[in-house]
Amino acid sequence: MRNRLMLQRTSHDALVLTGGRVIDSASGRDEIADVCMVGGAVARRAPHGTAVLDASGWIVCPGLSDIHVHLREPGQTHKETIATGTAAAAAGGFTFVACMPNTNPALDHPDAVRFVVEQARQANHCQVGPIGAITRGRAGQELTDFAALQAAGAVAFSDDGIGVEDDGVMQAAFEQARMVSAVLIQHCEYRGLSAGGVMHLGEISERLGLPGLDPRSEEAMIERDLDLTRKTEGRYHVAHISTARSVELIRGAKAGGLPVTAEVAPHHLLLTHRACERGDPNTKMHPPLRTNEDVQACRDGLIDGTIDCIATDHAPHTADEKATGFLEAPPGVVGSETAVGLVALAMIESGLAEWPQLVGWLSTGPAAVLHRTVPRIEVGERANLTLIQPTTRWTVDPTRFESKGRNTPFAGWTLVGRAAGTVRGPILTLVVESALKP
């Protein structure tokens, strides 16, 4: 027998969540209240005999969104599938995820985008918005047809995993994205500067004798892209920001009125390059874990609004791939199922923030980046809710993940705060403990 997490999904024509702490960051609401739902929408009252869920001690908030995940399908289903990746997202409390286009083939054709949308619809764990590739094959040369990809369901455009290095191509991408009112999401890295680095360039990489990844590779691309943003007036979003200088660049751009946004991953709020000292491939990230100064800058950027949201960069790999050692192992960490607890550790237990801010960074913030309708807990609105147990202590056990991926540096960590479930229309999904036969 082994314990694992399970998702228990039921459908209710009418449902009442009683006694929860209702936090709606968009409206500033924070109160103990009941939430009634009828026909999949928030209602003033529910009919007699309605199903009731006691949410006392829980947070009831707008559905969480993660705008940076890797679902690996098509082409890499040994790492993850759309079904397993969205199940992991639901277990982490997410009602919407945006998946990156670095699949095989890349999401550079409308048929590929439609495939992801349909697979997600069949799995029905959460809503999925595919991010279309900026260039064909993510090769950085020929632009894709943004309008066609958008019509098929693409919610933004990125060559994630690879920065678009050619100035002319990136400028043309900004101009095309502006025509369809879309945002460009950039993996900021000049490969000539990163030079094959596998961890942050600094004292730890020198001591271990490993190739270091220069932070300038990220910062220089942000500088170039901000110039193009000024020139084209296009919308620009920095993926997984990781350095203090990068944060300062975005802060200055926002002060100058540029339409720029940024996200940070939970691991860049908690870990520094010192976590790599034991050579654990699960601490190999891209961008890499940086210095304590960089971690603090990312935290400060969240607090003052320079960084708009938190995104997991959920990147599953197999155990065999990670077992090849730090130098050869692929970079990345799974993050969907640990996000709430890790962000609570970094920002709430540290005394820097409270739950309403965390809810904003994981719900209204990411929705605003993609110009999606921000979920609201208001009468008449479609039910789109996340349930959080803010005081629950739990230990990270990768063997119990819904994701196929087990690659996390947080195994064995004790966290406080976790998702309890989601409500999407009439569908209630609860995360429950269950003893199952192996």
C-alpha positions in Angstrom: 0.0 0.0 0.0 1.2 3.5 -0.7 -0.4 6.9 -0.1 -0.9 9.3 -3.0 -3.0 12.3 -3.9 -6.2 11.8 -5.8 -8.5 14.2 -7.6 -12.1 13.6 -6.7 -14.3 15.2 -9.4 -18.1 15.7 -9.0 -20.7 17.8 -10.8 -23.3 19.9 -8.9 -26.3 21.8 -10.3 -26.1 23.8 -7.1 -23.4 24.0 -4.5 -22.7 26.2 -1.4 -19.2 26.7 0.1 -19.8 27.7 3.7 -17.7 29.6 6.1 -14.6 30.2 4.0 -12.4 33.2 3.9 -13.3 34.8 0.5 -10.4 36.7 -1.0 -11.0 38.5 -4.3 -7.9 40.6 -5.0 -9.5 42.4 -8.0 -12.2 43.9 -5.8 -10.4 44.0 -2.5 -12.8 41.6 -0.9 -11.5 39.7 2.2 -14.2 38.3 4.5 -15.7 35.2 6.0 -18.7 34.4 3.8 -20.7 31.6 2.0 -20.4 31.3 -1.8 -23.5 30.0 -3.6 -23.4 28.5 -7.1 -26.3 27.5 -9.2 -26.0 26.3 -12.8 -22.2 26.8 -12.7 -22.4 30.5 -11.8 -22.1 32.4 -8.6 -25.6 33.1 -7.2 -27.2 35.1 -4.4 -28.8 32.0 -2.9 -29.2 28.4 -3.5 -32.3 26.3 -3.5 -33.3 24.0 -0.6 -31.4 20.7 -0.6 -28.3 22.1 -2.3 -25.0 20.3 -1.8 -22.9 21.9 0.9 -19.1 21.9 1.4 -17.8 23.2 4.7 -14.9 25.5 3.8 -14.3 26.8 7.3 -10.6 27.5 7.7 -10.1 27.5 3.9 -9.5 30.3 1.5 -12.0 30.7 -1.4 -10.5 32.8 -4.1 -10.6 33.3 -7.9 -9.2 30.4 -9.9 -5.4 30.4 -10.0 -3.7 30.7 -13.4 -0.2 29.5 -14.4 1.0 31.1 -17.6 4.2 29.1 -17.9 4.0 25.3 -18.0 5.4 22.6 -20.2 2.9 19.8 -20.9 5.3 18.1 -23.3 2.6 16.8 -25.7 3.0 16.3 -28.6 6.3 14.5 -28.9 7.5 14.0 -25.3 4.8 12.1 -23.6 7.4 10.0 -21.7 7.9 13.2 -19.6 4.3 14.4 -19.4 1.0 14.4 -21.2 -1.7 17.0 -21.5 -3.8 14.8 -19.2 -1.2 14.3 -16.5 0.1 17.9 -16.7 -3.4 19.4 -16.3 -4.2 16.9 -13.5 -1.1 18.2 -11.7 -2.2 21.7 -12.3 -5.6 21.0 -10.8 -4.0 19.3 -7.8 -2.0 22.5 -7.4 -5.2 24.6 -7.5 -4.9 26.0 -11.0 -8.0 26.4 -13.1 -6.1 27.7 -16.1 -2.6 27.1 -17.5 -0.8 28.4 -20.6 1.5 25.8 -22.1 4.8 26.6 -23.9 5.4 25.6 -27.6 8.6 23.7 -27.2 7.0 20.4 -28.1 7.8 18.1 -30.9 6.7 19.4 -33.4 6.6 22.9 -32.0 3.2 24.7 -31.7 3.9 26.7 -34.8 0.9 25.5 -36.9 -2.9 25.9 -36.2 -3.4 22.2 -36.3 -0.9 21.7 -33.4 -2.6 24.4 -31.4 -6.0 22.9 -32.0 -4.6 19.5 -30.9 -3.6 20.9 -27.5 -7.0 22.6 -27.0 -8.9 19.3 -27.9 -6.7 17.1 -25.6 -7.2 19.5 -22.7 -10.9 19.6 -23.3 -11.1 15.8 -23.2 -9.0 15.6 -20.0 -11.2 18.4 -18.5 -8.9 19.0 -15.4 -8.4 22.7 -16.2 -8.6 25.1 -19.1 -5.5 25.3 -21.3 -4.3 28.2 -23.4 -1.6 27.1 -25.9 1.2 29.6 -26.5 2.1 29.7 -30.1 5.7 29.7 -31.4 7.1 33.1 -32.5 9.1 31.4 -35.3 8.7 28.3 -37.3 10.3 25.4 -35.5 11.4 27.9 -32.9 14.5 28.4 -35.1 14.5 32.1 -34.7 14.3 32.9 -38.4 10.8 32.8 -40.1 7.8 34.2 -38.2 4.7 32.0 -37.8 1.3 33.2 -38.8 0.2 34.8 -35.5 -3.4 35.5 -36.7 -3.9 31.9 -37.7 -2.5 30.5 -34.5 -4.6 32.9 -32.5 -7.7 31.9 -34.3 -6.9 28.3 -33.4 -6.6 29.1 -29.7 -3.1 30.6 -29.1 -3.2 33.0 -26.2 0.3 34.5 -26.6 3.6 33.9 -28.5 7.0 32.7 -27.4 9.9 30.6 -28.6 10.4 29.6 -24.9 13.6 27.7 -24.2 15.3 29.8 -26.9 15.5 33.6 -27.0 14.8 35.2 -30.4 18.3 36.7 -31.0 17.9 38.3 -34.5 17.0 42.0 -34.0 15.0 42.2 -37.3 13.0 39.0 -36.6 12.1 40.2 -33.1 11.1 43.6 -34.3 8.9 42.0 -37.0 7.4 39.8 -34.3 6.5 42.8 -32.2 4.9 44.4 -35.2 2.8 41.3 -36.0 1.9 40.8 -32.4 0.7 44.3 -32.1 -1.6 43.8 -35.2 -3.4 40.9 -33.4 -3.2 42.5 -29.9 -1.1 39.7 -28.5 1.8 39.7 -26.0 5.3 38.3 -26.8 6.8 36.2 -24.0 10.5 36.1 -24.2 13.0 33.5 -22.8 15.7 36.1 -22.3 19.1 34.6 -23.2 21.8 35.4 -25.7 23.5 32.0 -26.2 26.8 33.6 -27.1 26.9 35.0 -23.6 25.5 32.0 -21.8 28.1 29.9 -23.5 26.7 26.5 -22.5 26.6 27.4 -18.8 24.8 24.8 -16.6 24.6 27.0 -13.5 25.0 30.6 -12.4 28.4 32.0 -13.2 30.0 32.7 -9.8 32.0 31.3 -6.9 30.0 28.0 -6.8 30.4 27.2 -10.5 34.1 28.0 -10.2 34.6 25.8 -7.2 32.7 22.9 -8.8 34.5 23.4 -12.1 31.2 23.6 -14.0 30.5 26.0 -16.9 28.9 29.2 -15.6 25.9 30.9 -17.1 26.5 34.7 -17.2 23.6 36.8 -16.0 24.4 39.3 -18.7 22.9 36.8 -21.2 19.5 37.5 -19.7 19.9 41.2 -19.0 21.3 42.1 -22.5 18.3 40.6 -24.2 15.9 42.4 -21.9 17.7 45.6 -22.8 17.4 44.9 -26.5 13.8 44.0 -26.2 12.9 47.1 -24.2 14.3 49.2 -27.0 12.2 47.3 -29.5 9.2 47.8 -27.2 9.7 51.5 -27.3 10.1 51.5 -31.1 7.0 49.3 -31.8 4.8 49.9 -28.8 4.3 46.2 -28.7 3.4 44.3 -25.5 6.3 42.4 -23.9 6.5 39.9 -21.1 9.7 38.6 -19.5 9.5 34.9 -18.6 11.1 33.5 -15.4 13.0 36.6 -14.5 16.0 35.8 -12.4 18.5 38.6 -11.8 18.5 41.8 -9.8 19.6 43.8 -12.8 16.7 42.3 -14.8 14.2 43.4 -12.2 15.7 46.9 -12.2 15.4 47.1 -16.0 11.7 46.2 -15.8 11.1 48.6 -13.0 12.6 51.4 -15.1 10.6 50.4 -18.1 7.4 50.5 -16.2 8.3 53.9 -14.7 8.7 55.1 -18.3 5.2 53.8 -19.3 6.2 50.9 -21.4 3.7 48.0 -21.8 5.9 45.4 -20.1 5.3 42.7 -17.6 7.3 40.0 -15.9 6.9 36.7 -14.0 9.0 34.9 -11.5 9.1 31.2 -10.6 8.8 30.0 -7.0 12.3 28.4 -7.1 13.8 31.8 -7.9 12.2 33.2 -4.7 13.6 30.5 -2.5 16.9 28.9 -3.7 20.3 30.3 -4.6 23.2 28.8 -6.5 24.4 27.3 -3.2 21.7 24.7 -3.6 23.8 23.3 -6.5 26.8 22.5 -4.3 25.9 18.9 -3.8 25.5 18.4 -7.6 21.8 17.4 -7.4 20.6 17.7 -11.1 17.2 18.7 -9.7 18.7 22.0 -8.8 19.7 22.6 -12.4 17.3 25.3 -13.8 17.2 27.5 -16.9 17.6 30.3 -16.1 19.8 29.0 -13.2 19.5 29.6 -9.5 21.2 32.9 -8.8 22.6 34.7 -5.8 20.9 35.8 -2.5 20.9 39.4 -3.9 19.0 38.2 -6.9 16.4 36.3 -4.8 15.8 39.3 -2.6 15.4 41.5 -5.7 12.8 39.2 -7.1 10.9 39.2 -3.8 11.1 43.0 -3.7 9.9 43.2 -7.3 6.8 41.2 -6.4 6.1 43.4 -3.4 6.4 46.7 -5.4 4.6 45.5 -8.5 7.6 45.4 -10.8 7.0 41.7 -11.2 3.3 41.1 -12.1 2.8 37.4 -11.3 4.2 34.1 -10.3 4.5 31.3 -12.9 5.8 27.8 -12.1 7.8 27.0 -15.3 6.6 23.4 -14.6 9.2 21.4 -16.6 8.9 17.6 -16.1 11.8 15.3 -17.0 12.2 11.6 -16.4 14.3 10.1 -13.6 16.7 8.6 -16.2 17.3 12.0 -17.8 18.1 13.6 -14.5 20.3 10.7 -13.5 22.8 11.6 -16.2 24.5 14.1 -13.8 24.5 17.8 -13.4 26.5 18.6 -16.6 24.4 16.5 -19.0 20.9 16.5 -17.3 18.2 18.7 -18.8 17.4 21.8 -16.8 14.0 22.2 -15.1 11.8 21.4 -12.2 8.2 20.4 -11.7 6.2 23.1 -10.0 2.4 22.8 -10.4 1.7 20.9 -7.2 4.1 22.7 -4.9 3.5 26.3 -6.0 1.1 27.5 -3.3 3.2 26.1 -0.5 6.5 27.4 -1.8 5.2 30.9 -2.5 3.7 30.9 1.0 7.1 29.9 2.4 8.9 32.6 0.5 6.5 35.5 0.9 4.1 34.9 3.8 6.2 32.9 6.3 9.0 35.4 5.7 6.7 38.2 6.8 6.8 40.0 3.4 3.2 39.5 2.3 -0.2 38.2 3.2 -2.6 35.8 1.6 -4.5 38.4 -0.5 -1.2 39.3 -2.2 -0.3 35.7 -2.9 -3.8 35.2 -4.4 -3.2 38.2 -6.6 0.1 37.0 -7.9 -1.4 33.6 -8.8 -4.8 34.7 -10.1 -5.5 38.3 -11.2 -1.8 39.0 -12.0 -1.3 36.2 -14.6 -4.8 36.8 -16.1 -4.0 40.4 -16.7 -0.7 39.6 -18.4 -2.6 37.7 -21.1 -5.4 40.2 -21.1 -7.8 37.4 -20.1 -10.9 38.1 -18.1 -9.9 38.2 -14.5 -11.9 35.7 -12.5 -14.3 37.4 -10.1 -16.4 36.0 -7.2 -19.5 38.0 -8.0 -23.2 37.1 -8.6 -23.7 36.1 -12.2 -20.0 35.3 -12.9 -19.2 31.8 -14.0 -17.8 29.8 -11.1 -14.0 29.8 -11.4 -12.6 29.2 -7.9 -9.7 27.8 -6.1 -9.9 26.4 -2.5 -6.8 26.7 -0.4 -5.9 25.2 3.0 -3.7 28.0 4.4 -2.6 26.3 7.6 -2.2 22.7 6.5 1.4 21.4 7.1 2.5 18.9 4.5 5.7 17.2 3.3 6.6 17.3 -0.4 6.6 13.7 -1.6 7.2 13.5 -5.4 6.0 9.9 -5.5 2.5 11.2 -4.8 2.5 13.8 -7.6 -0.2 13.7 -10.3 2.5 14.8 -12.7 4.7 12.2 -14.4 7.7 14.3 -13.4 9.4 13.8 -10.0 12.2 16.3 -10.6 12.0 18.7 -7.7 14.7 20.0 -5.3 12.0 20.4 -2.6 11.4 16.7 -1.8 11.2 16.3 1.9 10.5 20.0 2.6 7.7 20.7 5.0 5.4 23.4 3.7 2.4 25.3 5.2 -0.5 25.9 2.8 -1.7 23.9 -0.1 -4.6 23.7 -2.6 -7.7 21.8 -1.5 -9.5 21.9 -4.8 -11.1 23.9 -7.6 -14.6 24.8 -8.8 -15.1 25.3 -12.6 -18.7 25.9 -13.5 -20.6 23.0 -12.0 -17.5 20.8 -11.6 -16.0 20.5 -8.1 -12.6 18.9 -7.9 -11.2 18.1 -4.5 -7.6 17.0 -3.7 -8.0 14.0 -1.3 -5.7 11.6 0.4 -6.3 8.0 -0.5 -4.6 4.7 0.2 -4.2 2.7 -3.0 -2.7 -0.6 -4.0 0.5 -0.2 -5.9 
